Amino acid sequence: MDASTDVMAVIDTTVVGITSSGWAAEMHGLSIWWASVDYLKYLPTYILEVQFATDTSWGALQSAYVL
């Protein structure tokens, strides 16, 4: 239990953005955003503001995949 609480504390300080409600309101975890045509307008901001997208070239992969 203590180890799980410690992991949740680290994740809570790592989260860049969160969208949840209803049945997912109390969920904790990490996810990696996968772009789709519907979310193209968010891709430039994602690449600029999320260090993971730049450090791992994830943003470039998303751009190549969607565009």
C-alpha positions as CSV (number, residue, x, y, z in Angstrom):
1,M,0.0,0.0,0.0
2,D,2.8,2.4,0.9
3,A,4.6,1.7,-2.4
4,S,1.5,2.3,-4.4
5,T,0.9,5.6,-2.6
6,D,4.4,6.6,-3.4
7,V,4.0,5.8,-7.1
8,M,0.7,7.8,-7.2
9,A,2.5,10.8,-5.6
10,V,5.1,10.7,-8.3
11,I,2.5,10.4,-11.1
12,D,0.5,13.2,-9.6
13,T,3.5,15.5,-9.9
14,T,4.3,14.3,-13.5
15,V,0.9,14.8,-15.0
16,V,0.9,17.6,-17.6
17,G,-2.8,17.7,-18.2
18,I,-5.8,15.6,-17.2
19,T,-9.3,15.1,-18.5
20,S,-11.5,12.8,-16.6
21,S,-15.0,12.7,-15.1
22,G,-17.7,10.3,-14.3
23,W,-16.5,6.7,-13.7
24,A,-12.8,7.8,-14.4
25,A,-12.7,10.8,-12.0
26,E,-10.6,9.1,-9.4
27,M,-8.3,7.2,-11.7
28,H,-4.5,7.7,-11.6
29,G,-2.0,6.7,-14.2
30,L,0.0,7.8,-17.2
31,S,-1.0,7.7,-20.9
32,I,0.6,8.8,-24.1
33,W,-1.5,10.8,-26.4
34,W,-2.1,9.4,-29.9
35,A,-3.1,12.1,-32.4
36,S,-6.0,11.7,-34.8
37,V,-7.3,13.9,-37.5
38,D,-10.0,15.3,-35.1
39,Y,-7.2,16.6,-32.8
40,L,-4.8,18.1,-35.4
41,K,-5.4,21.5,-33.9
42,Y,-3.7,20.4,-30.7
43,L,-0.6,18.8,-32.2
44,P,1.6,22.0,-32.5
45,T,0.8,22.9,-28.8
46,Y,1.5,19.3,-27.7
47,I,4.9,19.2,-29.5
48,L,5.9,22.6,-28.0
49,E,4.7,22.1,-24.5
50,V,5.2,18.4,-23.7
51,Q,8.9,17.6,-23.3
52,F,8.3,13.9,-23.9
53,A,7.1,14.7,-27.5
54,T,10.4,16.4,-28.3
55,D,12.8,14.2,-26.3
56,T,11.5,11.0,-27.8
57,S,10.5,12.3,-31.3
58,W,6.9,11.2,-30.4
59,G,5.6,14.5,-31.7
60,A,7.4,14.0,-35.0
61,L,5.9,10.5,-35.3
62,Q,2.4,11.9,-34.6
63,S,2.9,14.6,-37.2
64,A,4.1,12.0,-39.8
65,Y,1.3,9.6,-39.0
66,V,-1.6,12.1,-39.0
67,L,-0.4,14.4,-41.8
